[in-house]
Amino acid sequence: MPKTLIEPFRIKSVEPIRMTAREERVRLLEEAKLNVFKLRAEDVLIDWLTDSGTGAMSSRQWGAIMEGDESYAGARSFYRLEATIRKITGMLHVVPTHQGRAAEKVLFTATCKSGDIVPNNCHFDTTRANLEYLGVEAVDLVIPEGLQPSLVHPFKGDIDLARAEALLKSAGDRIPFGMLTVTNNTGGGQPVSMANIRAYSKLLKQYGKPLVLDICRFAENAMFIKMREPGYANTPVADIAAEMFSYADGATMSAKKDGMVNIGGFIVLRDDCWIDAIRNNLIMMEGFPTYGGLAGRDLEALAVGLEEGLDEDYLRYRLRTAEYLGEKLDAAGVGYVKPT
Ligand SMILES: Cc1ncc(COP(=O)(O)O)c(C=O)c1O
């Protein structure tokens, strides 16, 4: 990749940040007992706590917000989002929620019971919490390479297929479905290869189990496949994402990542199997099926964000920016967990 990549966008609006002094930062960090979650955001000069829901929206998203249909039932904005998600995922049912953890809660309470086991490469902390709250065992089965931060490997988010098969053999009757998180955020945001998604899906099918993807970084994962997996260099990222989805039966999404919005999430399902139970939960926990936990304007911004988040120039720029930062940290001798 080139040494640096310019941003493939213009910045139209700026929000001033307060300049802070080192002594002030040291004092505030001591007062917070080094817990950055306790700081006030206005005291933080460069905020690397998370990129979840913290980004700027595009001009097209702000334009779409004005078109938000706030009708209680059957809003135009829902059908627009539904069409977009169907096109990207090839799946039938779209269930909006206010964020990813709500999608998990609505799905798991409809499909899991105490004593069940759910395998995953690594469960994100809210995914694990939602399962464990129901008495379900959340089992992490990432490949051994994924647990070695300094090791270089193209797909450290892959699930260990041999261990997944052993679990399906020994406790298959307790497994309602298998999960796979793309990218594997709890394991350092590591990508999962297409070969691994395909093989895991096939394995689950042999045991009659559906595959549910956790897809908050599906576009980034697709871009990693394009850049690193033989045979995909000339395939459009949207087609790679479509192939990833073709192996799955459903997915949960925190739209605050590759949905490019400040709030939002959804469940998507290939067929009718769980939909009634899920919609009943949704009405209790989030809202009517055509808005879930979101306003019409949020649905509009998400529909645009999902399309724009698949832009290859943008994805290439984003990955190169992280790599560039890593190179600078290496050169300065600063230790960090390497992304690859
Ligand atoms: C892989 C993964 N799953 C689920 C979630 C939960 O999503 P949310 O924060 O929108 O509730 C996150 C959030 O960071 C995540 O990274």
The ligand as a Gaussian input file, in Angstrom:
#p B3LYP/6-31G(d) Opt

LIG

0 1
 C      -18.522000      -7.416000      17.968000
 C      -19.527000      -6.584000      18.702000
 N      -20.734000      -7.102000      18.975000
 C      -21.668000      -6.396000      19.642000
 C      -21.404000      -5.123000      20.090000
 C      -22.456000      -4.391000      20.895000
 O      -22.982000      -3.362000      20.161000
 P      -23.566000      -2.009000      20.828000
 O      -22.427000      -1.309000      21.479000
 O      -24.145000      -1.280000      19.667000
 O      -24.596000      -2.429000      21.806000
 C      -20.170000      -4.532000      19.821000
 C      -19.869000      -3.164000      20.294000
 O      -18.756000      -2.703000      20.320000
 C      -19.200000      -5.293000      19.118000
 O      -17.992000      -4.782000      18.849000

